[in-house]
Amino acid sequence: MVTRYQFKEANRYYWIVKGMLIPDSWSDKDIMSMYNSYMERIWHNHEASSVHSIDFEAAWKAKEAKDINNGKSKRY
């Protein structure tokens, strides 16, 4: 099972690379596979961690609120 920390970090990595949050349909296995792959991909890309992560926190907080309101808070 993906921890809350891993889930948020995986979403941050996906945001840095793709510019959006992980789709709700992804399984824990899919999330962990992407998490490990993208971590290696952006590890030494210092620009990615600052430039491409703009607006992530706002998008993450909106997703958290939406999921909690819809009763989909299994990862929180």
RALIN-V784298 format. One line per field, one symbol per residue. phi: phi as a letter, one per 20 degrees, with the letter a starting at -180 (. if undefined). A space follows every 10 residues. Layout:
phi = ???
This chain:
phi = .ffgffffff ffffffednb efffffegff ffffgfffff fdgdeffffd feegmfgfff fffgfffffe mdefdd
